[in-house]
Amino acid sequence: MHSIKRKAAVAAGSLAVAVGISLFGAGAASAGDFTPREGVIGDGSLQACQTYGNTMAQQGALTGYTCTKLSNGKYYFNWY
C-alpha cells in the first residue's frame, strides 16, 4: 500500500515540475521587447554573426537575418 502511494506522489511531483518548466520556457521565449543590433558582431566572423542571428531568432526578436561579407573580411549582421 505504501508503495502505491509513494509512486503516485512521485508521479504527481514529476508532472508538476514538468508543467512548471514548460510554463517558464514559454514565458522566456515570448519576451522579445528589444531590438537586435545591426553591424559587425563580436570579432566579425561568420560564426559570431550566425550565432547572434540564431539567438535573436530563438528569442523572437526577428524573423530573418543576413550576414554579408565586407571588403575587410568581416561580416555585417542585418536583420528583418
FIGUTOR-870523 format. One record per residue: residue number from 1; residue in one letter; x, z, y of N, C-alpha, C in turn. Coordinates in pm, whole numbers, plus 50000, padded with zeros to 5 digits. Last residue first. Layout:
<sites>
(site NUM, A, (X, Z, Y), (X, Z, Y), (X, Z, Y))
...
</sites>
This chain:
<sites>
(site 80, Y, (51574, 45960, 54142), (51445, 45907, 54184), (51334, 45975, 54108))
(site 79, W, (51920, 46006, 54246), (51801, 46036, 54167), (51677, 45972, 54226))
(site 78, N, (52261, 45949, 54201), (52145, 45917, 54281), (52021, 45940, 54194))
(site 77, F, (52603, 46020, 54207), (52473, 46057, 54148), (52362, 46025, 54246))
(site 76, Y, (52885, 45828, 54160), (52791, 45876, 54260), (52657, 45900, 54193))
(site 75, Y, (53206, 45877, 54019), (53067, 45837, 54001), (52978, 45907, 54102))
(site 74, K, (53531, 45734, 54099), (53438, 45846, 54080), (53296, 45792, 54070))
(site 73, G, (53681, 45514, 54162), (53674, 45554, 54022), (53582, 45671, 53994))
(site 72, N, (53668, 45418, 54416), (53777, 45513, 54389), (53774, 45567, 54246))
(site 71, S, (53437, 45267, 54419), (53566, 45195, 54418), (53684, 45288, 54390))
(site 70, L, (53205, 45428, 54189), (53254, 45392, 54321), (53390, 45323, 54309))
(site 69, K, (52942, 45384, 53964), (53087, 45398, 53981), (53128, 45346, 54118))
(site 68, T, (52649, 45573, 53956), (52712, 45448, 53999), (52860, 45472, 54023))
(site 67, C, (52411, 45690, 53772), (52549, 45729, 53801), (52624, 45600, 53830))
(site 66, T, (52069, 45767, 53839), (52174, 45672, 53808), (52308, 45735, 53842))
(site 65, Y, (51759, 45904, 53708), (51878, 45907, 53792), (51973, 45796, 53751))
(site 64, G, (51422, 46037, 53696), (51528, 45947, 53656), (51646, 45956, 53752))
(site 63, T, (51265, 46244, 53776), (51218, 46165, 53662), (51323, 46067, 53614))
(site 62, L, (51341, 46587, 53863), (51347, 46443, 53884), (51296, 46371, 53761))
(site 61, A, (51300, 46850, 53796), (51329, 46822, 53936), (51333, 46672, 53966))
(site 60, G, (51267, 46953, 53541), (51153, 46891, 53606), (51175, 46854, 53751))
(site 59, Q, (51476, 47039, 53396), (51412, 47140, 53480), (51293, 47083, 53557))
(site 58, Q, (51561, 46804, 53283), (51503, 46905, 53195), (51432, 47014, 53274))
(site 57, A, (51671, 46683, 53513), (51552, 46624, 53448), (51484, 46726, 53357))
(site 56, M, (51892, 46847, 53562), (51786, 46839, 53663), (51657, 46781, 53602))
(site 55, T, (52040, 46793, 53327), (51997, 46929, 53358), (51881, 46928, 53458))
(site 54, N, (52090, 46519, 53356), (52012, 46567, 53242), (51958, 46707, 53268))
(site 53, G, (52249, 46522, 53590), (52123, 46449, 53586), (52033, 46497, 53473))
(site 52, Y, (52472, 46672, 53502), (52390, 46720, 53614), (52253, 46653, 53611))
(site 51, T, (52566, 46502, 53300), (52527, 46640, 53268), (52436, 46696, 53377))
(site 50, Q, (52630, 46271, 53446), (52524, 46268, 53345), (52475, 46407, 53308))
(site 49, C, (52840, 46368, 53610), (52721, 46307, 53668), (52605, 46310, 53569))
(site 48, A, (53027, 46453, 53422), (52972, 46550, 53517), (52843, 46498, 53578))
(site 47, Q, (53081, 46207, 53292), (53024, 46319, 53217), (52960, 46421, 53312))
(site 46, L, (53201, 46059, 53493), (53073, 46014, 53440), (53005, 46129, 53366))
(site 45, S, (53343, 46271, 53752), (53348, 46200, 53625), (53207, 46157, 53583))
(site 44, G, (53358, 46426, 53976), (53329, 46284, 53994), (53331, 46203, 53866))
(site 43, D, (53377, 46695, 53944), (53504, 46622, 53955), (53483, 46471, 53969))
(site 42, G, (53069, 46753, 54099), (53186, 46813, 54031), (53313, 46734, 54054))
(site 41, I, (52933, 46449, 54203), (52907, 46581, 54143), (53034, 46629, 54073))
(site 40, V, (52876, 46268, 54490), (52972, 46290, 54382), (52955, 46433, 54333))
(site 39, G, (52521, 46240, 54552), (52662, 46226, 54585), (52749, 46245, 54464))
(site 38, E, (52247, 46466, 54600), (52299, 46333, 54573), (52445, 46331, 54612))
(site 37, R, (52073, 46743, 54448), (52163, 46685, 54548), (52204, 46545, 54506))
(site 36, P, (51724, 46799, 54391), (51860, 46778, 54343), (51947, 46718, 54454))
(site 35, T, (51520, 47040, 54536), (51558, 46900, 54539), (51700, 46887, 54488))
(site 34, F, (51277, 47261, 54386), (51401, 47235, 54458), (51432, 47086, 54449))
(site 33, D, (51088, 47366, 54209), (51062, 47368, 54353), (51190, 47346, 54433))
(site 32, G, (51022, 47374, 53926), (51100, 47268, 53986), (51075, 47257, 54135))
(site 31, A, (50945, 47541, 53678), (50991, 47587, 53809), (51081, 47481, 53872))
(site 30, S, (50876, 47482, 53423), (50790, 47429, 53527), (50836, 47469, 53668))
(site 29, A, (51053, 47612, 53257), (51061, 47467, 53264), (50979, 47410, 53379))
(site 28, A, (50977, 47878, 53278), (51108, 47838, 53329), (51116, 47687, 53346))
(site 27, G, (50728, 47877, 53153), (50740, 47913, 53293), (50870, 47868, 53352))
(site 26, A, (50796, 47808, 52893), (50708, 47720, 52970), (50717, 47751, 53118))
(site 25, G, (50952, 48029, 52814), (51011, 47895, 52822), (50927, 47801, 52905))
(site 24, F, (50760, 48232, 52814), (50874, 48240, 52904), (50936, 48102, 52922))
(site 23, L, (50588, 48145, 52612), (50538, 48158, 52748), (50652, 48164, 52849))
(site 22, S, (50764, 48156, 52391), (50700, 48031, 52429), (50651, 48036, 52573))
(site 21, I, (50826, 48428, 52381), (50932, 48331, 52406), (50873, 48199, 52452))
(site 20, G, (50571, 48532, 52320), (50642, 48572, 52442), (50751, 48474, 52479))
(site 19, V, (50526, 48421, 52069), (50438, 48386, 52180), (50505, 48420, 52312))
(site 18, A, (50732, 48548, 51924), (50729, 48401, 51934), (50641, 48356, 52051))
(site 17, V, (50654, 48817, 51946), (50783, 48774, 52002), (50783, 48623, 52022))
(site 16, A, (50412, 48809, 51806), (50413, 48849, 51947), (50542, 48805, 52015))
(site 15, L, (50503, 48737, 51551), (50414, 48648, 51623), (50414, 48681, 51772))
(site 14, S, (50651, 48963, 51483), (50718, 48834, 51494), (50634, 48735, 51573))
(site 13, G, (50445, 49155, 51472), (50554, 49168, 51570), (50628, 49037, 51591))
(site 12, A, (50298, 49058, 51258), (50235, 49068, 51389), (50341, 49079, 51498))
(site 11, A, (50489, 49083, 51052), (50433, 48952, 51085), (50371, 48953, 51224))
(site 10, V, (50527, 49361, 51050), (50640, 49273, 51079), (50589, 49135, 51121))
(site 9, A, (50269, 49445, 50977), (50325, 49486, 51105), (50442, 49396, 51146))
(site 8, A, (50249, 49333, 50723), (50154, 49292, 50827), (50209, 49328, 50966))
(site 7, K, (50451, 49470, 50591), (50459, 49324, 50603), (50366, 49273, 50714))
(site 6, R, (50346, 49733, 50607), (50475, 49703, 50668), (50489, 49551, 50690))
(site 5, K, (50114, 49708, 50456), (50104, 49744, 50597), (50233, 49707, 50671))
(site 4, I, (50232, 49649, 50207), (50141, 49553, 50268), (50128, 49580, 50418))
(site 3, S, (50380, 49883, 50157), (50448, 49754, 50166), (50361, 49650, 50235))
(site 2, H, (50193, 50080, 50127), (50281, 50085, 50243), (50349, 49951, 50265))
(site 1, M, (50082, 50000, 49881), (50000, 50000, 50000), (50087, 50000, 50126))
</sites>
